[in-house]
């Protein structure tokens, strides 16, 4: 007796029972893991808050110094000091400036010293003097400040400058803020600079209350990765601040067999990076033993879960996966595939239904394709038959004869071009014509339009040698040239140019219509390309969007669909356009020999 196969429903029931039991067993493992993760998350959040607070305090400190430099610049005596025409009053201005700077130093204890440097190398300072007679205006820090486009320049370690502090401050004890002074009457002319040295101890005071546990600490580095301030710690230089990338984030570094987590953020105002460093092992040491045993139990549980999942899922997932793969193939247009497994369960029934659906879709697509092709061909025939060739030729010949009688050569040329235009367009009912005839047709159209628009544009027709005998679909260039004139050249200012070119690349022929008109915005170009792509689907109402509210126009749509219907989806037209520069339309057409 044949045992019936288990249904999908029963297999899913067994899988659900197994999955429900697993959380109950693993509950004792997940708890410690969540606890340790929670501690790590709290430490990270605390570190980020500390970094944000330190960064805010540093910006506040630098902003105050920038305001002080603005106040110094606005002081009349200091302003006159930077002017070269002070004359006999120069000493008076310098004394008043010294007095004002003394007052600033008494109210700003974070400042180590202030110096005024004029563009002609005169200096005024309470506690700073030159070391040598070399000009300060040629030193790198001065040149960097006066060449900067920002309001102030921050120099974290002003090493090697020609300045001595009478209070004993060295280059490792201060951070310099330099503000260039500009002539109010000539903004691009630099009259000097204001140097304010910030005591590094004031930055240390900002970090005094910042604690990151027993082993954690904060440090500050400048734009070049050089340390501005760091506590005395054996790991600080091994962490290598230069290796930090980006303006904000986190990274891991290994030092002395410990993994350190570094959280950092760069100030958009000062350019400095504030980083917090703490040992992950130190933070999680209290829960490490719980995690160790939890990992052992959890590993065993996960292994059991994997084995059960593989066992239960294999009998369900494999045929479902195969059916899904077949569906993906069908989405790409391959309707020759079939579900071949002989199953009696629900998946087998789905497979049989899938086979019937694929067969029905394939039949419907073939039916729609042939109906659409016949419809397009009928529409084109109707459009072509609306013009009566004999009547049109006789009328144009009569007009040309009358123009010659009246010696109106311009009318003769115009009628001749129009005759050529209609002769190629009708071409005795032939759908394919030589490339030279197609180029004559578009040349006649361009001649007529040039006469109409006078000096609005010029045109050039270029064809590679040896390809004029290739056969192409007729009247595929004229609609594109018409679009170039009405939507490109006509909208631009001044005289434009249209280039029509033809060249062969291997088995394909590329016809190009390029103009230097107004072009198309990026959003309109994207919509146009989407319409070209969607036209391959051959919906019965697709022409409505193209002809009325679309972006391509009936003529260009007609060209694209004719090429597609005759030669397949690899051929048609493509657009390239830049707003304010111009548009390039390329036709890809098979190279058909005579």
C-alpha positions as CSV (number, residue, x, y, z in Angstrom):
1,X,0.0,0.0,0.0
2,X,1.4,3.4,-1.0
3,X,1.8,5.8,1.8
4,X,0.5,9.3,0.8
5,X,3.0,12.1,0.9
6,X,2.7,14.6,3.7
7,X,1.1,17.8,2.7
8,X,2.8,21.2,2.9
9,X,0.5,22.1,5.8
10,X,1.7,19.2,7.9
11,X,5.3,19.9,7.1
12,X,4.9,23.5,8.1
13,X,3.2,22.5,11.4
14,X,6.2,20.3,12.3
15,X,8.6,23.2,11.5
16,X,6.6,25.7,13.6
17,X,6.6,23.3,16.5
18,X,10.4,23.1,16.4
19,X,10.8,26.8,16.0
20,X,8.5,27.4,19.0
21,X,10.5,25.1,21.2
22,X,13.9,26.7,20.3
23,X,13.2,30.2,21.9
24,X,12.2,28.5,25.2
25,X,15.4,26.6,25.3
26,X,17.6,29.5,24.3
27,X,16.0,32.1,26.7
28,X,18.7,31.5,29.2
29,X,21.4,32.3,26.7
30,X,19.9,35.4,25.1
31,X,19.5,37.2,28.4
32,X,23.2,37.5,29.2
33,X,24.0,38.4,25.6
34,X,21.4,41.2,25.7
35,X,22.7,42.4,29.1
36,X,26.3,42.6,27.8
37,X,25.2,44.4,24.6
38,X,23.1,46.8,26.7
39,X,26.2,47.7,28.8
40,X,28.3,48.3,25.7
41,X,25.6,50.4,24.2
42,X,25.3,52.5,27.3
43,X,29.1,53.1,27.3
44,X,29.0,54.1,23.6
45,X,26.1,56.5,24.2
46,X,27.8,58.0,27.2
47,X,31.0,58.5,25.2
48,X,29.2,60.1,22.3
49,X,27.5,62.5,24.8
50,X,30.9,63.4,26.3
51,X,32.4,64.0,22.9
52,X,29.5,66.2,21.9
53,X,29.8,68.2,25.1
54,X,33.6,68.7,24.8
55,X,33.2,69.6,21.1
56,X,30.6,72.2,22.0
57,X,32.7,73.7,24.8
58,X,35.8,73.9,22.5
59,X,33.7,75.6,19.8
60,X,32.4,78.0,22.4
61,X,36.0,78.8,23.5
62,X,37.2,79.4,20.0
63,X,34.1,81.5,19.1
64,X,34.8,83.7,22.1
65,X,38.4,84.2,20.9
66,X,37.2,85.0,17.4
67,X,34.8,87.6,18.9
68,X,37.7,89.0,20.9
69,X,39.8,89.3,17.7
70,X,36.9,91.1,16.0
71,X,36.7,93.5,19.0
72,X,40.4,94.1,18.8
73,X,40.2,94.9,15.1
74,X,37.3,97.3,15.7
75,X,39.2,99.2,18.5
76,X,40.2,102.6,17.0
77,X,43.8,102.6,18.2
78,X,44.4,99.1,16.9
79,X,42.7,99.9,13.7
80,X,45.0,103.0,13.3
81,X,48.1,100.8,14.1
82,X,47.5,98.7,11.0
83,X,47.2,101.9,8.8
84,X,50.6,102.8,7.4
85,X,49.8,106.6,7.4
86,X,49.6,107.0,11.2
87,X,52.8,109.2,11.3
88,X,53.7,110.9,14.5
89,X,50.6,109.5,16.3
90,X,51.9,105.9,15.8
91,X,53.4,105.7,19.4
92,X,50.2,107.0,20.9
93,X,48.2,104.3,19.0
94,X,50.6,101.6,20.1
95,X,50.3,102.6,23.8
96,X,46.5,102.7,23.6
97,X,46.6,99.3,21.9
98,X,48.8,97.8,24.7
99,X,46.5,99.2,27.4
100,X,43.5,97.6,25.7
101,X,45.3,94.3,25.3
102,X,46.3,94.3,29.0
103,X,42.6,94.7,29.9
104,X,41.7,91.8,27.6
105,X,44.4,89.5,29.2
106,X,43.1,90.3,32.7
107,X,39.5,89.3,31.7
108,X,40.5,86.3,29.6
109,X,42.7,84.0,31.7
110,X,42.7,81.4,29.0
111,X,44.8,83.6,26.8
112,X,48.6,83.3,27.0
113,X,49.4,86.4,24.9
114,X,48.3,88.7,22.1
115,X,50.4,90.2,19.4
116,X,49.6,92.7,16.6
117,X,51.7,92.3,13.4
118,X,51.4,94.9,10.6
119,X,52.0,94.1,7.0
120,X,55.2,96.2,7.1
121,X,56.5,94.0,10.0
122,X,55.8,96.3,13.0
123,X,54.6,94.5,16.1
124,X,52.9,95.4,19.4
125,X,52.6,92.9,22.2
126,X,52.6,92.9,26.1
127,X,54.4,89.6,26.6
128,X,55.8,88.6,23.2
129,X,59.0,89.6,21.6
130,X,61.0,88.6,18.5
131,X,63.8,86.0,18.9
132,X,65.7,87.3,15.9
133,X,65.3,90.3,13.5
134,X,63.8,88.0,10.8
135,X,60.4,89.4,9.6
136,X,57.4,87.7,11.0
137,X,55.4,88.5,7.9
138,X,57.4,85.8,6.0
139,X,56.8,83.0,8.4
140,X,54.6,80.1,7.4
141,X,52.0,80.6,10.1
142,X,51.5,84.3,9.0
143,X,51.3,83.5,5.3
144,X,48.9,80.6,6.0
145,X,46.6,83.0,7.9
146,X,46.6,85.9,5.4
147,X,46.1,83.5,2.5
148,X,43.1,81.8,4.1
149,X,39.6,82.6,3.0
150,X,38.1,81.9,6.5
151,X,37.8,84.4,9.3
152,X,40.4,82.9,11.5
153,X,43.2,80.2,11.2
154,X,43.8,77.8,14.0
155,X,47.4,76.5,14.4
156,X,47.5,73.7,17.0
157,X,51.3,73.5,17.6
158,X,53.0,76.7,16.4
159,X,56.5,75.2,16.4
160,X,59.4,77.1,15.0
161,X,58.0,80.6,14.9
162,X,60.2,83.7,15.6
163,X,58.4,84.6,18.9
164,X,59.4,84.3,22.5
165,X,57.0,84.5,25.4
166,X,58.1,86.5,28.5
167,X,55.8,84.3,30.6
168,X,57.6,81.1,29.6
169,X,55.0,79.6,27.3
170,X,56.4,77.3,24.6
171,X,54.9,76.1,21.3
172,X,53.7,72.9,23.1
173,X,51.8,75.0,25.7
174,X,49.5,77.0,23.4
175,X,47.2,76.9,20.4
176,X,47.4,79.9,18.1
177,X,44.4,81.8,16.6
178,X,45.4,84.2,13.8
179,X,43.0,86.6,12.2
180,X,44.0,88.5,9.0
181,X,43.2,92.2,9.0
182,X,42.0,93.6,5.7
183,X,42.0,97.2,4.5
184,X,38.3,98.4,4.7
185,X,38.8,100.4,1.5
186,X,40.5,97.6,-0.4
187,X,39.2,94.2,0.8
188,X,41.9,92.1,-1.0
189,X,44.7,94.1,0.6
190,X,46.0,92.6,3.9
191,X,47.2,95.2,6.4
192,X,48.4,92.8,9.1
193,X,47.2,90.1,11.5
194,X,46.1,89.6,15.1
195,X,47.7,86.7,17.0
196,X,46.0,85.2,20.1
197,X,47.6,82.3,21.9
198,X,45.2,80.0,23.8
199,X,46.7,78.2,26.9
200,X,46.6,74.5,26.4
201,X,45.8,74.2,30.1
202,X,42.3,75.8,29.4
203,X,41.6,72.8,27.1
204,X,42.8,70.4,29.7
205,X,40.3,72.0,32.2
206,X,37.5,71.4,29.7
207,X,38.4,67.7,29.8
208,X,38.9,67.4,33.5
209,X,35.4,66.3,34.3
210,X,35.1,64.0,31.3
211,X,35.4,60.4,32.5
212,X,35.1,57.2,30.5
213,X,35.3,54.6,33.2
214,X,38.5,53.3,34.7
215,X,40.6,53.0,31.5
216,X,38.9,55.3,29.0
217,X,40.0,58.8,28.0
218,X,39.4,61.6,25.5
219,X,41.9,63.2,23.2
220,X,41.8,66.0,20.6
221,X,43.6,66.1,17.2
222,X,43.8,68.7,14.5
223,X,43.0,68.4,10.7
224,X,46.4,66.8,10.1
225,X,45.9,64.1,12.7
226,X,48.4,65.8,15.1
227,X,47.5,65.6,18.8
228,X,46.3,68.9,20.2
229,X,45.7,67.5,23.7
230,X,45.9,64.0,25.1
231,X,46.3,62.7,28.7
232,X,49.4,60.8,29.7
233,X,48.6,57.3,28.6
234,X,50.7,54.5,27.2
235,X,48.2,53.7,24.5
236,X,47.6,57.1,23.0
237,X,50.4,57.1,20.5
238,X,49.7,53.5,19.5
239,X,46.1,54.3,18.7
240,X,47.6,56.5,15.9
241,X,45.1,59.4,15.4
242,X,46.3,59.8,11.8
243,X,44.6,56.5,10.9
244,X,41.1,57.9,11.7
245,X,39.1,58.5,8.5
246,X,36.0,60.6,7.9
247,X,34.5,63.3,10.0
248,X,32.4,61.1,12.3
249,X,32.3,57.4,13.2
250,X,33.8,54.6,15.1
251,X,36.7,52.2,14.7
252,X,38.5,49.4,16.5
253,X,42.3,49.3,17.4
254,X,44.2,46.5,19.0
255,X,46.9,47.4,21.5
256,X,48.6,45.3,24.2
257,X,46.3,42.3,23.5
258,X,43.3,44.5,24.1
259,X,40.7,45.8,21.6
260,X,40.0,49.5,22.0
261,X,36.9,51.2,20.6
262,X,37.4,54.7,19.3
263,X,34.4,57.0,18.8
264,X,35.2,60.3,17.1
265,X,33.6,63.4,15.7
266,X,35.1,66.3,13.8
267,X,34.0,69.9,14.5
268,X,32.8,71.7,11.4
269,X,33.9,75.0,12.9
270,X,37.4,74.3,14.3
271,X,38.2,71.3,12.1
272,X,39.5,69.4,15.3
273,X,38.5,65.9,16.0
274,X,37.4,64.9,19.5
275,X,37.8,61.1,20.1
276,X,36.9,58.9,23.0
277,X,38.9,55.7,23.6
278,X,37.9,52.8,25.9
279,X,38.8,49.1,26.2
280,X,35.9,46.8,25.3
281,X,37.3,44.0,27.5
282,X,37.5,46.4,30.5
283,X,33.9,47.5,30.0
284,X,32.6,44.0,29.7
285,X,34.8,42.3,32.2
286,X,32.1,42.0,34.8
287,X,29.8,40.0,32.4
288,X,32.6,38.1,30.5
289,X,32.1,34.9,32.5
290,X,28.3,34.9,32.0
291,X,28.9,35.5,28.3
292,X,31.4,32.6,28.1
293,X,29.0,30.1,29.5
294,X,26.1,31.6,27.5
295,X,28.1,31.2,24.3
296,X,28.7,27.5,25.0
297,X,25.0,26.8,25.6
298,X,24.0,29.1,22.7
299,X,26.4,27.4,20.3
300,X,24.9,24.0,21.1
301,X,21.4,25.4,20.7
302,X,22.1,27.1,17.4
303,X,23.7,23.9,16.0
304,X,20.6,21.9,17.0
305,X,18.4,24.6,15.4
306,X,20.4,24.5,12.2
307,X,20.1,20.7,11.9
308,X,16.4,20.8,12.5
309,X,15.9,23.7,10.1
310,X,17.8,22.0,7.4
311,X,15.9,18.7,7.9
312,X,12.5,20.3,7.8
313,X,13.2,23.0,5.3
314,X,14.9,20.8,2.7
315,X,11.7,18.9,1.8
316,X,9.8,22.2,1.3
317,X,12.4,24.8,0.1
318,X,14.0,22.9,-2.7
319,X,10.9,22.4,-5.0
320,X,9.7,25.9,-4.0
321,X,13.0,27.3,-5.0
322,X,12.9,25.5,-8.3
323,X,9.5,26.9,-9.0
324,X,10.6,30.4,-8.1
325,X,13.6,30.1,-10.4
326,X,11.3,29.1,-13.3
327,X,9.1,32.2,-12.5
328,X,12.2,34.5,-12.7
329,X,13.1,33.0,-16.1
330,X,9.5,33.7,-17.2
331,X,9.9,37.3,-16.1
332,X,12.8,37.7,-18.5
333,X,10.6,36.6,-21.4
334,X,11.6,32.9,-21.6
335,X,8.3,31.1,-22.0
336,X,9.8,27.8,-23.1
337,X,10.4,26.6,-19.5
338,X,8.2,24.1,-17.7
339,X,7.9,22.6,-14.2
340,X,8.9,19.0,-14.8
341,X,8.7,17.4,-11.4
342,X,6.0,14.7,-11.0
343,X,4.5,15.5,-7.5
344,X,1.1,14.9,-6.1
345,X,1.1,17.4,-3.3
346,X,0.3,21.2,-3.3
347,X,3.6,22.1,-4.9
348,X,2.9,19.7,-7.7
349,X,-0.5,21.3,-8.2
350,X,1.2,24.7,-8.3
351,X,3.7,23.4,-10.9
352,X,0.9,22.2,-13.2
353,X,-0.9,25.5,-12.8
354,X,2.3,27.3,-13.6
355,X,2.8,25.3,-16.8
356,X,-0.8,26.1,-18.0
357,X,-0.3,29.8,-17.1
358,X,3.0,30.0,-19.1
359,X,1.4,28.4,-22.1
360,X,-1.5,30.8,-22.0
361,X,0.8,33.9,-21.6
362,X,3.0,32.8,-24.5
363,X,-0.1,32.4,-26.7
364,X,-1.5,35.7,-25.7
365,X,1.9,37.5,-26.3
366,X,2.2,36.0,-29.8
367,X,-1.3,37.0,-30.6
368,X,-0.9,40.6,-29.3
369,X,2.4,41.0,-31.1
370,X,1.0,39.9,-34.5
371,X,-2.0,42.1,-34.0
372,X,0.1,45.1,-33.1
373,X,2.4,44.6,-36.0
374,X,-0.5,44.4,-38.4
375,X,-2.0,47.5,-36.8
376,X,1.2,49.5,-37.2
377,X,1.6,48.4,-40.8
378,X,-2.0,49.3,-41.5
379,X,-1.6,52.8,-40.0
380,X,1.6,53.4,-42.0
381,X,-0.1,52.3,-45.2
382,X,-3.1,54.6,-44.5
383,X,-0.8,57.6,-43.9
384,X,1.2,56.9,-47.1
385,X,-1.9,56.4,-49.2
386,X,-3.4,59.7,-48.1
387,X,-1.2,61.5,-50.7
388,X,-2.0,61.0,-54.4
389,X,1.3,60.7,-56.2
390,X,0.3,61.5,-59.7
391,X,-1.8,64.5,-58.7
392,X,1.0,65.8,-56.4
393,X,3.7,65.4,-59.1
394,X,1.6,67.1,-61.8
395,X,0.8,70.0,-59.5
396,X,4.4,70.5,-58.5
397,X,5.6,70.3,-62.1
398,X,3.0,73.0,-63.1
399,X,4.2,75.2,-60.2
400,X,7.9,74.7,-61.2
401,X,7.1,75.6,-64.9
402,X,5.2,78.7,-63.9
403,X,8.1,79.8,-61.6
404,X,10.6,79.3,-64.5
405,X,8.4,81.4,-66.8
406,X,8.6,84.2,-64.3
407,X,12.3,83.6,-63.6
408,X,11.7,83.0,-59.9
409,X,14.6,80.8,-59.3
410,X,14.1,80.7,-55.5
411,X,10.6,79.2,-56.1
412,X,12.0,76.8,-58.6
413,X,14.6,75.6,-56.0
414,X,11.9,75.3,-53.3
415,X,9.5,73.3,-55.5
416,X,12.4,71.1,-56.6
417,X,13.3,70.3,-53.0
418,X,9.6,69.7,-52.2
419,X,9.3,67.3,-55.2
420,X,12.4,65.4,-54.1
421,X,11.0,65.3,-50.5
422,X,7.7,63.7,-51.6
423,X,9.3,61.4,-54.2
424,X,11.5,59.8,-51.6
425,X,8.7,59.7,-49.1
426,X,6.4,57.8,-51.5
427,X,9.2,55.7,-53.2
428,X,6.6,53.7,-55.2
429,X,5.3,52.0,-52.1
430,X,8.7,50.5,-51.1
431,X,9.5,50.3,-47.4
432,X,13.3,50.1,-47.8
433,X,15.4,52.6,-49.8
434,X,19.1,53.2,-50.3
435,X,20.8,55.4,-47.7
436,X,21.7,58.0,-50.3
437,X,18.0,58.5,-51.1
438,X,17.2,58.9,-47.4
439,X,19.9,61.5,-47.0
440,X,18.6,63.3,-50.1
441,X,15.2,63.3,-48.6
442,X,16.4,64.9,-45.3
443,X,18.6,67.3,-47.2
444,X,15.6,68.5,-49.2
445,X,13.7,69.0,-45.9
446,X,16.6,70.9,-44.4
447,X,16.8,73.2,-47.5
448,X,13.1,74.0,-47.3
449,X,13.3,74.7,-43.5
450,X,16.4,76.9,-44.0
451,X,14.6,79.0,-46.6
452,X,11.7,79.3,-44.2
453,X,13.9,80.3,-41.2
454,X,16.5,82.2,-43.2
455,X,19.7,82.5,-41.0
456,X,18.3,80.7,-38.0
457,X,20.6,77.7,-38.6
458,X,23.1,75.9,-40.8
459,X,23.4,72.2,-41.5
460,X,26.0,69.6,-42.4
461,X,25.4,66.1,-43.8
462,X,28.3,63.7,-43.3
463,X,28.5,60.1,-44.5
464,X,31.3,57.6,-44.3
465,X,32.5,56.4,-47.7
466,X,31.2,53.2,-49.2
467,X,27.9,52.9,-47.2
468,X,25.5,55.0,-49.4
469,X,24.2,51.9,-51.1
470,X,23.1,50.3,-47.8
471,X,19.3,50.0,-47.5
472,X,17.3,51.6,-44.7
473,X,13.7,52.1,-43.7
474,X,12.5,55.3,-45.5
475,X,11.7,58.6,-43.8
476,X,13.4,57.8,-40.5
477,X,15.7,60.9,-40.4
478,X,13.2,63.7,-41.3
479,X,11.1,63.4,-38.0
480,X,14.2,63.6,-35.9
481,X,15.5,66.7,-37.9
482,X,12.1,68.2,-37.4
483,X,12.3,67.8,-33.7
484,X,15.8,69.3,-33.7
485,X,14.5,72.4,-35.4
486,X,11.3,72.9,-33.5
487,X,12.4,71.8,-30.0
488,X,16.1,72.7,-30.1
489,X,17.3,75.3,-32.6
490,X,14.0,77.3,-32.6
491,X,14.2,77.7,-28.8
492,X,17.9,78.9,-28.6
493,X,19.3,82.4,-29.0
494,X,21.3,83.1,-32.1
495,X,22.2,80.9,-35.0
496,X,22.3,77.1,-34.6
497,X,23.7,74.1,-36.4
498,X,22.4,70.7,-37.3
499,X,24.7,67.8,-38.1
500,X,23.3,64.7,-39.8
501,X,25.9,61.8,-40.0
502,X,26.0,58.2,-41.0
503,X,28.7,55.6,-40.2
504,X,28.9,51.8,-40.1
505,X,30.2,49.8,-37.2
506,X,30.4,46.1,-37.9
507,X,27.0,44.7,-38.7
508,X,25.2,47.9,-37.6
509,X,24.6,51.3,-39.2
510,X,24.4,54.4,-36.9
511,X,22.6,57.5,-38.1
512,X,22.9,60.6,-35.9
513,X,21.1,63.9,-35.8
514,X,22.9,66.4,-33.5
515,X,21.9,70.0,-32.7
516,X,23.4,72.7,-30.5
517,X,19.9,74.0,-29.5
518,X,18.4,74.5,-26.1
519,X,18.7,70.8,-25.0
520,X,16.6,69.0,-22.4
521,X,16.5,69.1,-18.6
522,X,17.7,65.9,-16.9
523,X,14.2,65.0,-15.6
524,X,12.6,65.3,-19.1
525,X,15.4,63.2,-20.6
526,X,14.8,60.5,-18.0
527,X,11.1,60.5,-18.9
528,X,11.9,60.3,-22.6
529,X,14.2,57.3,-22.1
530,X,11.6,55.6,-20.0
531,X,9.0,56.1,-22.8
532,X,11.4,54.6,-25.3
533,X,12.0,51.6,-23.0
534,X,8.3,51.1,-22.3
535,X,7.4,51.3,-26.1
536,X,8.9,47.8,-26.5
537,X,6.0,46.4,-24.5
538,X,3.7,47.3,-27.4
539,X,0.6,48.2,-25.3
540,X,-2.4,48.9,-27.5
541,X,-2.8,52.3,-25.9
542,X,0.9,53.3,-25.8
543,X,0.5,55.7,-28.8
544,X,-1.8,57.8,-26.7
545,X,0.9,58.8,-24.2
546,X,3.4,59.3,-27.0
547,X,1.4,61.4,-29.4
548,X,-0.5,63.7,-27.0
549,X,1.0,64.1,-23.6
550,X,4.4,62.4,-24.0
551,X,7.8,63.8,-24.6
552,X,8.9,62.1,-27.8
553,X,6.3,63.1,-30.3
554,X,4.4,61.1,-32.9
555,X,7.1,61.3,-35.6
556,X,10.0,60.1,-33.4
557,X,7.7,57.4,-31.8
558,X,6.8,56.2,-35.3
559,X,10.4,55.9,-36.3
560,X,11.3,54.0,-33.1
561,X,8.4,51.6,-33.4
562,X,9.0,50.9,-37.1
563,X,12.6,50.0,-36.5
564,X,11.6,47.9,-33.5
565,X,8.9,46.1,-35.4
566,X,11.2,45.3,-38.3
567,X,14.4,44.4,-36.6
568,X,13.7,43.7,-32.9
569,X,14.5,45.3,-29.5
570,X,18.2,45.7,-30.2
571,X,17.5,48.5,-32.7
572,X,15.8,51.9,-32.4
573,X,16.6,55.4,-31.3
574,X,18.5,56.7,-28.2
575,X,18.7,60.2,-26.8
576,X,21.6,62.2,-25.2
577,X,21.0,65.7,-24.2
578,X,22.3,68.5,-21.9
579,X,20.3,71.5,-21.0
580,X,21.7,74.6,-22.6
581,X,24.2,72.6,-24.8
582,X,22.2,70.5,-27.3
583,X,20.7,67.1,-28.1
584,X,22.1,64.1,-29.9
585,X,19.7,61.4,-31.3
586,X,21.2,58.1,-32.6
587,X,19.4,55.5,-34.8
588,X,20.8,52.0,-34.6
589,X,19.8,50.2,-37.8
590,X,21.1,46.9,-39.2
591,X,23.5,47.4,-42.2
592,X,21.6,45.8,-45.0
593,X,23.5,45.2,-48.2
594,X,21.7,45.6,-51.6
